[in-house]
Amino acid sequence: MPLIGYARVSTDEQSNAAQVQELRAAGCTEVHEEHGSGGSRERPALRHLCDSLKAGDTLVVVRLDRLARSLSHLLEVIEGLEAKGAHFKSLRDPVDTSSPQGKFTLQVLGAAAELERALIRERTLSGLRSARSEGRIGGNPGLRSQDPEAIRKVRYARDQAHFSKLERSASQWVPEVRRLRPDMPWEDVTRIINAKLPADARKWSIERLKRAVRRYVREGLMDPAVLERAPRKDTDDRLLAIIAGIAGAAPDMTLAQIADRLEAMHERTPRGRSKWSASSVKMLLDRAKTRGLLS
């Protein structure tokens, strides 16, 4: 089974060298390194590594705290690996999910995590009951009194959180919107973007995409022209625009791959069929080039 290592330190001043050496000595064919807090679940290198693991692979760390600081996060990662048929191993802890003993240890950890959550829940409820009995009410006092400044701060915090979320997903939609709008209708732009997303990713709706674009326009990150009304096109011109859009976004795609993408978008051929052939795609690509839609 391929062993894939993961080494993490909290700050840029620290070094992963000792962990990498130990992981290599344990037989790891490759080691992914990261600098980031163990308390954060937003770690790009770990996320990419977990996404790339295949059935039979084993994710290896030196110690459990290199992967996660909480039991809930640890179990979340391991359950995701097991769902793919991959395994997890910690060199200095008795956890190896490829063995019966390791799976038993994992079950014990799961039970401990559930107990920990139950105790936290009970302490929280007890604290709230005690506070209410003393006349103290939780929450933001400014919001309870409808203080305009408190409301403004909360709205600003929510707005910033929403914008940060948009920035994390920008690579999915910003290049396509800049390239295809306003020449192509929102419906077709949305379908092209969704066709490129992983199967388990949240799909964009037309309205959600429009809201994201309007926000980027307000921030000065996108040309306001993308919000202009798309020109009306007949069915044939619309297909040419869609195929040109797909080919322009990924010039290395084969005709067969473009045909698969069109079928995933549920686009019909010029003759109304659901199954696309490479020859149909080539014909429309040639026409798109003739009309200047594609170089």
Secondary structure, DSSP 8 states (H G I E B T S, - for coil): --EEEEEEESSTTS--HHHHHHHHHTT-SEEEEEES-TT-S--HHHHHHHHH--TT-EEEESSHHHH-SSHHHHHHHHHHHHHTT-EEEETTTTEETTSHHHHHHHHHHHHHHHHHHHHHHHHHHHHHHHHHHTT---S-HHHHTT-HHHHHHHHHHHHHHHHHHHHHTHHHHHHHHHHHTTTS-HHHHHHHHHHTS-TTS----HHHHHHHHHHHHHTTSS-GGGGS------HHHHHHHHHHHHHHH-TT--HHHHHHHHHHTT---TTS-S---HHHHHHHHHHHHHTTS--
